[in-house]
Amino acid sequence: MKIKNVICDIDGVLLHDNTPVPGADLFLARIQEQGMPLVVLTNYPSQTAQDLANRFAAAGLEVPESAFYTSAMATADFLRRQEGKKAYVVGEGALIHELYKAGFTITDINPDFVIVGETRSYNWDMMHKAAYFVSNGARFIATNPDSH
């Protein structure tokens, strides 16, 4: 059986924190050697593909920026096909970056969507606004279901 594509996760598969999992370097070298397309998925919406490529490089693993696909990217891709282009976002810069790239206006005035991603900088006012917008018809989108 010929392998046509390789899709893998980051945490616990290629890296643990910022340290390569044993054998990750050999695995990635083999994929590159064989010319197999690689997609590295993560449900972590707080880093851009460039951030992740830099994180891997710092750990001694070379993975091109184009190989990464984050939950922020998936969210932007999904929303690109929906009606409405205004979003209220509770999330980090990488999520906002992907939404801007998809043509969204980030606003707290009558948004079409309330988008929540992992963040360490939310507060009561943000949650209150998000709940208000959803109760008034904005569609609620969460980038990932992690509970940490």
Rosetta silent file (secondary structure, phi, psi, omega in degrees, C-alpha in Angstrom):
SEQUENCE: MKIKNVICDIDGVLLHDNTPVPGADLFLARIQEQGMPLVVLTNYPSQTAQDLANRFAAAGLEVPESAFYTSAMATADFLRRQEGKKAYVVGEGALIHELYKAGFTITDINPDFVIVGETRSYNWDMMHKAAYFVSNGARFIATNPDSH
SCORE:     score description
SCORE:     0.000 S_00000001
   1 L     0.000  129.686  179.611    0.000    0.000    0.000 S_00000001
   2 L   -93.579  131.390  177.590    1.384    3.378   -1.002 S_00000001
   3 L   -83.231  125.271 -177.149    0.969    6.268    1.416 S_00000001
   4 L   -97.131  -32.995 -177.698   -0.302    9.318   -0.457 S_00000001
   5 L  -145.857  154.629  176.116   -0.590   11.864    2.356 S_00000001
   6 E  -126.717  126.511  176.893    0.413   12.180    5.991 S_00000001
   7 E  -123.514  128.432  177.383   -1.736   14.016    8.519 S_00000001
   8 E  -146.964  161.202  178.774   -0.654   14.285   12.133 S_00000001
   9 E   -86.178  172.474  179.222   -1.239   16.270   15.286 S_00000001
  10 L   -96.576  -66.250 -170.139    1.372   18.328   17.104 S_00000001
  11 E   -69.200  119.532 -179.846    1.074   17.853   20.855 S_00000001
  12 L    85.463  -10.228  179.256    2.171   14.417   21.954 S_00000001
  13 L  -107.870  -51.735  177.994    2.781   13.288   18.363 S_00000001
  14 L  -108.853  -36.091  179.477    5.601   15.519   17.114 S_00000001
  15 E  -130.387  150.370  166.874    6.248   17.767   20.118 S_00000001
  16 E  -122.526  112.869 -167.014    5.733   17.587   23.852 S_00000001
  17 L    57.903 -115.156  178.463    5.665   21.194   25.004 S_00000001
  18 L  -116.577   21.811 -179.378    8.572   22.476   22.895 S_00000001
  19 E  -111.479  132.620  178.177   10.601   19.266   22.857 S_00000001
  20 E   -61.139  138.510  172.428   10.486   16.821   19.949 S_00000001
  21 L   -67.566  140.071 -179.808    8.876   13.480   20.731 S_00000001
  22 L   -51.194  128.142  179.241   11.527   10.741   20.336 S_00000001
  23 L    91.482   -8.231 -178.615   11.731    9.786   16.665 S_00000001
  24 H   -61.271  -39.457  179.880    9.882   12.868   15.381 S_00000001
  25 H   -63.400  -42.112  179.016   12.976   14.072   13.537 S_00000001
  26 H   -67.933  -39.717  177.856   13.400   10.717   11.780 S_00000001
  27 H   -60.437  -49.000 -179.404    9.695   10.551   10.968 S_00000001
  28 H   -66.254  -37.917  177.772    9.707   14.021    9.393 S_00000001
  29 H   -63.410  -41.012  179.863   12.932   13.291    7.499 S_00000001
  30 H   -64.700  -41.731  178.291   11.406   10.099    6.081 S_00000001
  31 H   -60.839  -46.296  179.763    8.285   11.942    4.954 S_00000001
  32 H   -63.889  -44.553  178.390   10.398   14.571    3.235 S_00000001
  33 H   -55.770  -42.469 -177.314   12.659   11.891    1.694 S_00000001
  34 H   -80.958   -9.241 -178.923    9.649   10.073    0.276 S_00000001
  35 L    68.871   27.217  179.998    8.108   13.314   -1.025 S_00000001
  36 L   -82.926  133.682  175.442    4.862   12.664    0.824 S_00000001
  37 L   -63.408  136.219 -178.374    2.593   15.658    1.383 S_00000001
  38 E  -119.450  134.076  170.181    2.383   16.504    5.092 S_00000001
  39 E  -123.900  125.770  177.893   -0.375   18.305    6.968 S_00000001
  40 E  -107.687  112.439 -176.496    0.215   19.095   10.633 S_00000001
  41 E   -97.053  149.058  170.810   -3.100   19.750   12.361 S_00000001
  42 E  -150.389  142.673  175.226   -3.764   21.434   15.665 S_00000001
  43 L   -91.131   13.851  179.400   -6.917   22.472   17.475 S_00000001
  44 L   -92.483  110.481 -173.677   -4.905   25.262   19.094 S_00000001
  45 L   -89.556    5.066 -170.130   -6.094   28.556   17.530 S_00000001
  46 L   -94.925    1.809  177.441   -3.625   30.881   19.246 S_00000001
  47 L  -130.358  141.072  175.832   -0.632   30.505   16.930 S_00000001
  48 L   -77.283  169.089  176.040   -0.291   31.236   13.229 S_00000001
  49 H   -60.099  -37.436  178.143    1.287   28.773   10.822 S_00000001
  50 H   -65.186  -42.712  176.598    4.405   30.964   10.883 S_00000001
  51 H   -57.523  -44.098 -178.663    4.469   30.839   14.702 S_00000001
  52 H   -67.378  -41.297  177.067    4.247   27.048   14.559 S_00000001
  53 H   -60.465  -40.295  177.701    6.976   26.747   11.912 S_00000001
  54 H   -66.641  -40.048  178.239    9.196   28.896   14.158 S_00000001
  55 H   -61.803  -44.043  178.275    8.307   26.777   17.207 S_00000001
  56 H   -64.693  -43.798 -179.952    9.269   23.612   15.327 S_00000001
  57 H   -60.440  -41.117  178.769   12.500   25.189   14.041 S_00000001
  58 H   -63.340  -27.086  178.014   13.438   26.191   17.601 S_00000001
  59 L   -88.977    1.401  178.674   12.955   22.530   18.567 S_00000001
  60 L    87.248   14.396  179.612   15.210   21.437   15.698 S_00000001
  61 L  -113.969  125.448 -179.566   12.412   20.213   13.415 S_00000001
  62 L   -96.253  110.460  175.820   12.018   21.704    9.961 S_00000001
  63 L  -131.696  125.686 -178.099    8.386   21.847    8.867 S_00000001
  64 L   -67.117  148.195  178.866    7.321   24.412    6.275 S_00000001
  65 H   -51.826  -38.017 -176.823    4.730   26.995    7.243 S_00000001
  66 H   -66.251  -13.040 -178.607    2.476   25.693    4.459 S_00000001
  67 H   -83.070  -15.483 -174.565    2.184   22.298    6.209 S_00000001
  68 E   -88.892  142.865  174.744    0.290   23.644    9.238 S_00000001
  69 E  -140.366  113.993 -174.836   -3.487   23.843    9.525 S_00000001
  70 E  -101.561  167.012  176.270   -4.913   25.279   12.751 S_00000001
  71 H   -66.491  -26.498  174.592   -8.418   25.437   14.162 S_00000001
  72 H   -66.524  -40.700  177.702   -8.299   29.199   13.531 S_00000001
  73 H   -65.907  -42.070  179.093   -7.646   28.491    9.847 S_00000001
  74 H   -64.172  -40.360  178.158  -10.452   25.905    9.765 S_00000001
  75 H   -62.053  -47.552  179.061  -12.825   28.365   11.431 S_00000001
  76 H   -61.974  -41.779  178.441  -11.979   31.075    8.885 S_00000001
  77 H   -62.188  -42.942  178.200  -12.369   28.591    6.003 S_00000001
  78 H   -63.324  -48.849 -175.752  -15.775   27.499    7.303 S_00000001
  79 H   -68.677  -26.603  177.739  -17.009   31.046    7.883 S_00000001
  80 H   -57.478  -29.270 -177.867  -15.803   32.199    4.464 S_00000001
  81 L   -93.491    4.834 -179.132  -18.628   30.065    3.019 S_00000001
  82 L  -103.390  161.632  174.462  -21.310   31.502    5.336 S_00000001
  83 L   -77.952  141.423  179.774  -23.420   34.615    4.981 S_00000001
  84 L   102.576  141.030 -177.543  -22.194   37.595    6.972 S_00000001
  85 L  -134.258   19.629  178.131  -18.750   39.130    7.333 S_00000001
  86 E  -116.751  133.593 -176.282  -18.840   40.778   10.770 S_00000001
  87 E  -137.072  139.559  167.914  -17.509   38.991   13.831 S_00000001
  88 E   -99.920  125.822 -171.998  -17.111   39.640   17.518 S_00000001
  89 E  -119.217  129.220  168.028  -14.066   37.653   18.631 S_00000001
  90 E  -110.875   97.399 -175.348  -13.002   36.403   22.030 S_00000001
  91 L   179.469  178.619 -176.557   -9.603   35.006   21.130 S_00000001
  92 L   -86.355  175.393 -176.325   -5.944   35.631   20.437 S_00000001
  93 H   -58.969  -34.401 -178.877   -4.244   37.430   17.565 S_00000001
  94 H   -64.281  -39.119  177.628   -3.801   34.332   15.380 S_00000001
  95 H   -65.959  -46.465  178.637   -7.564   33.801   15.233 S_00000001
  96 H   -61.315  -41.243  178.137   -8.177   37.459   14.430 S_00000001
  97 H   -57.506  -47.655 -179.345   -5.424   37.311   11.783 S_00000001
  98 H   -65.345  -37.115  178.975   -7.088   34.361   10.017 S_00000001
  99 H   -68.474  -40.533  174.441  -10.492   36.053   10.117 S_00000001
 100 H   -59.270  -44.977  179.241   -9.060   39.256    8.618 S_00000001
 101 H   -60.230  -30.115 -179.809   -7.451   37.168    5.864 S_00000001
 102 L   -85.467    2.836  175.907  -10.888   35.646    5.182 S_00000001
 103 L    91.963   16.000 -179.160  -12.394   39.117    4.723 S_00000001
 104 L   -86.802  148.796  169.923  -14.052   39.576    8.099 S_00000001
 105 E   -99.171  127.796  178.175  -14.562   42.825    9.949 S_00000001
 106 E   -92.437  122.589 -172.463  -13.919   42.436   13.671 S_00000001
 107 L  -152.245  160.117  170.468  -16.487   44.496   15.535 S_00000001
 108 L  -116.502   26.941  175.830  -18.622   44.774   18.640 S_00000001
 109 L  -120.832  109.160  175.131  -21.475   46.396   16.720 S_00000001
 110 L    47.854   56.634 -179.347  -24.168   44.010   15.466 S_00000001
 111 L   -72.827  153.783  174.226  -21.881   41.084   14.515 S_00000001
 112 L   -80.620  -28.576 -176.974  -23.096   38.172   12.392 S_00000001
 113 E  -133.615  146.936  165.068  -20.930   35.763   14.408 S_00000001
 114 E  -112.055  119.449 -175.840  -19.539   35.458   17.906 S_00000001
 115 E  -116.345  124.407 -178.959  -16.316   33.479   17.635 S_00000001
 116 E  -118.820  126.076  175.498  -14.598   32.120   20.726 S_00000001
 117 L  -127.303  173.157  179.494  -11.129   30.599   20.687 S_00000001
 118 L   -60.138  133.685  179.370   -8.623   29.809   23.378 S_00000001
 119 L  -155.529  153.599  175.422   -7.468   32.974   25.104 S_00000001
 120 L  -109.007    6.749 -172.933   -5.934   34.082   28.354 S_00000001
 121 L  -126.288   42.732  176.126   -7.267   37.611   28.072 S_00000001
 122 L   -99.952  162.224  179.543  -11.032   37.456   28.411 S_00000001
 123 L  -146.259  177.209 -177.543  -13.125   39.264   30.977 S_00000001
 124 H   -58.746  -42.639 -178.691  -16.704   39.636   32.179 S_00000001
 125 H   -60.428  -42.920  179.108  -17.454   42.447   29.713 S_00000001
 126 H   -63.560  -44.114 -179.834  -16.366   40.326   26.746 S_00000001
 127 H   -66.309  -38.854  178.454  -18.472   37.357   27.899 S_00000001
 128 H   -62.879  -46.804  177.905  -21.460   39.618   28.534 S_00000001
 129 H   -60.774  -45.141 -179.261  -21.198   41.116   25.036 S_00000001
 130 H   -58.621  -47.247  179.684  -20.800   37.671   23.480 S_00000001
 131 H   -63.169  -41.002  178.602  -23.911   36.367   25.260 S_00000001
 132 H   -61.136  -47.746 -178.394  -25.859   39.497   24.304 S_00000001
 133 H   -63.143  -41.758  179.191  -24.930   39.193   20.623 S_00000001
 134 H   -65.270  -41.755  179.742  -25.817   35.487   20.515 S_00000001
 135 H   -66.585  -17.140  178.558  -29.151   36.137   22.244 S_00000001
 136 L  -105.795   19.471  170.497  -29.849   38.732   19.537 S_00000001
 137 L   109.013   -8.749  176.978  -29.183   36.433   16.598 S_00000001
 138 L   -67.330  143.000  178.456  -25.420   36.253   16.104 S_00000001
 139 E   -84.111  135.487 -176.584  -24.262   32.724   15.332 S_00000001
 140 E   -94.268  127.494  179.050  -21.939   31.220   17.935 S_00000001
 141 E  -128.508  127.993  173.764  -18.759   29.496   16.727 S_00000001
 142 E  -110.407  134.918 -176.301  -16.148   27.871   18.984 S_00000001
 143 L   -76.883  -26.614 -178.622  -12.768   27.066   17.452 S_00000001
 144 L  -162.271  147.126 -175.339  -12.005   24.116   19.712 S_00000001
 145 L   -89.800   10.508 -178.272  -13.676   22.253   22.581 S_00000001
 146 L   -56.522  144.939 -177.089  -10.652   22.072   24.902 S_00000001
 147 L  -105.435    7.713 -178.152  -11.523   22.684   28.529 S_00000001
 148 L   -93.257    0.000    0.000   -8.156   23.930   29.792 S_00000001
